[in-house]
């Protein structure tokens, strides 16, 4: 959920499913944060083309302000991947929007999948799922938190280079407080 002062309202993106369990990203708006109205033109991000990496399921979107518009990360799953009933290769896509309603997918999607190096089956199984973005305070990195069967994980994308470092966020050692980042590689 993001307050957009130039629109005088909050925007909230959510996952919605139809009767066949195909998920899509919808939009709801509110002027007070309590009463919400679904956008009449939903979904704002539909599944991708048949046979593609996201042709069955797009959802659990995370959105931040980006430049004069918005940047969305979302999970996607293909119908072929679900043929055995299990999502073995989840992907993360990126989309851009000037107004939070009309979205343009990044041409190089998916930007990350279950198999993206450095791949560790113990950590990456069941993910990357439910991504969310945070711009690192220095402005040099974009941080993406996502879920996997191992818990909450972290991907770091330098805004000046395409290299990524991935690690798992785990509880601090006994007696410690908070969380720490466990590197898996660069």
C-alpha positions in Angstrom: 0.0 0.0 0.0 1.4 3.4 -1.0 0.0 6.9 -0.3 0.2 8.8 -3.6 -0.2 12.5 -2.7 -0.5 13.7 -6.3 -3.6 11.4 -6.7 -4.9 12.1 -3.1 -5.3 8.4 -2.4 -3.8 5.1 -1.3 -3.1 2.4 -3.9 -3.0 -1.2 -2.8 -2.2 -4.1 -5.1 -3.5 -7.6 -4.2 -3.7 -11.1 -5.6 -7.1 -12.3 -6.9 -8.0 -15.7 -8.3 -10.7 -16.9 -10.6 -12.6 -20.2 -10.5 -9.7 -22.0 -12.2 -7.2 -20.7 -9.5 -5.4 -18.5 -12.0 -4.1 -15.6 -10.0 -3.7 -12.0 -11.2 -2.8 -8.7 -9.6 -5.7 -6.3 -8.8 -5.8 -2.8 -7.5 -7.9 -1.2 -4.8 -7.9 2.5 -3.9 -8.8 4.5 -0.8 -8.7 8.1 0.3 -8.7 7.3 4.1 -7.0 3.9 4.3 -10.1 2.3 5.8 -12.7 2.1 3.0 -11.4 0.5 -0.2 -12.8 0.4 -3.7 -11.7 -2.2 -6.3 -10.5 -0.8 -9.6 -13.1 -1.4 -12.3 -10.5 -2.4 -14.8 -8.9 -5.2 -12.7 -6.7 -7.1 -13.2 -4.0 -4.5 -13.6 -1.4 -7.3 -14.2 -2.7 -10.4 -16.0 -1.1 -13.7 -16.6 1.5 -13.8 -19.4 1.1 -15.4 -22.8 0.3 -19.1 -23.1 3.4 -21.3 -22.8 5.4 -18.6 -21.0 7.0 -18.6 -17.5 3.9 -16.8 -16.0 1.0 -18.1 -18.0 -0.9 -19.5 -15.0 -0.2 -17.4 -11.9 1.0 -13.8 -11.2 0.6 -12.4 -7.8 1.8 -11.4 -4.4 3.2 -8.2 -5.8 5.4 -5.8 -3.9 5.4 -2.1 -5.2 7.6 0.9 -4.4 7.8 4.4 -5.8 10.4 4.5 -8.6 11.3 7.8 -10.3 8.1 9.5 -11.1 6.1 6.2 -11.1 6.1 2.7 -9.6 8.2 -0.5 -9.7 6.5 -3.8 -9.0 8.0 -7.2 -8.3 5.7 -10.3 -8.4 5.8 -14.0 -8.4 4.9 -16.0 -11.5 4.3 -19.7 -12.2 3.7 -21.5 -15.5 0.9 -24.0 -16.2 3.6 -26.5 -17.4 5.4 -26.2 -14.0 2.2 -27.0 -12.2 1.4 -30.1 -14.3 2.6 -32.3 -11.5 0.7 -30.2 -8.9 3.9 -28.6 -7.5 5.4 -25.2 -8.4 9.0 -26.3 -8.7 10.3 -23.2 -10.7 8.8 -20.0 -9.4 9.9 -16.8 -11.1 10.1 -13.2 -10.1 9.1 -10.5 -12.7 9.4 -6.8 -12.7 6.9 -4.3 -14.1 6.9 -0.5 -14.4 4.0 1.9 -14.2 3.6 5.7 -14.4 0.3 5.7 -12.6 0.1 2.4 -10.7 -2.7 1.2 -13.0 -1.1 0.5 -16.4 1.9 -1.8 -16.1 4.7 -2.6 -18.6 6.7 -5.8 -18.0 10.5 -5.8 -18.0 11.6 -7.4 -21.3 14.2 -9.7 -19.5 11.7 -11.3 -17.1 11.9 -13.4 -15.1 14.8 -11.6 -13.3 15.1 -14.5 -10.9 13.8 -18.1 -10.6 14.1 -21.0 -8.2 17.2 -22.1 -10.2 19.0 -18.7 -10.4 22.7 -19.1 -9.3 24.0 -19.4 -6.7 21.4 -22.1 -6.4 21.1 -24.0 -3.1 18.2 -26.5 -3.2 17.9 -26.5 0.6 17.2 -22.7 0.5 15.7 -22.0 -2.8 13.0 -24.8 -2.9 9.6 -23.2 -2.8 10.8 -19.8 -3.8 11.3 -17.1 -4.8 7.8 -16.3 -3.5 6.0 -13.1 -2.4 8.8 -10.7 -3.3 9.0 -7.2 -1.7 11.3 -4.3 -2.4 13.3 -1.9 -0.3 15.7 0.7 -1.6 18.8 0.6 0.5 19.3 3.9 2.4 22.5 4.8 0.4 20.5 4.4 -2.8 23.2 2.1 -4.3 21.2 -1.1 -3.9 17.7 -2.4 -4.3 16.9 -5.1 -1.7 14.3 -7.8 -2.5 13.0 -9.9 0.3 11.2 -13.1 -0.7 9.9 -16.3 0.8 11.2 -19.9 0.2 10.9 -23.1 2.1 13.9 -22.0 4.1 12.2 -18.8 5.3 12.7 -15.2 4.4 15.6 -14.7 1.9 17.3 -11.6 0.5 18.5 -10.7 -3.0 20.6 -7.6 -3.5 20.8 -5.8 -6.8 23.3 -3.0 -7.2 21.6 -0.2 -9.1 24.8 0.4 -11.2 25.6 -3.2 -12.1 23.6 -6.4 -12.8 25.4 -8.6 -10.3 23.3 -10.1 -7.5 24.2 -11.5 -4.1 21.7 -13.8 -2.4 21.4 -14.8 1.1 19.0 -16.1 3.7 17.8 -14.1 6.6 18.0 -16.3 9.7 17.5 -15.8 13.4 20.6 -14.5 15.2 22.7 -17.1 17.2 21.5 -18.1 20.6 21.7 -15.1 23.0 21.7 -12.7 20.1 19.0 -10.3 19.0 17.4 -9.5 15.7 18.3 -11.0 12.3 21.5 -11.4 10.4 22.3 -12.1 6.7 23.8 -15.4 5.8 25.8 -15.0 2.5 25.5 -17.7 -0.1 27.7 -16.2 -2.8 28.1 -13.3 -5.1 
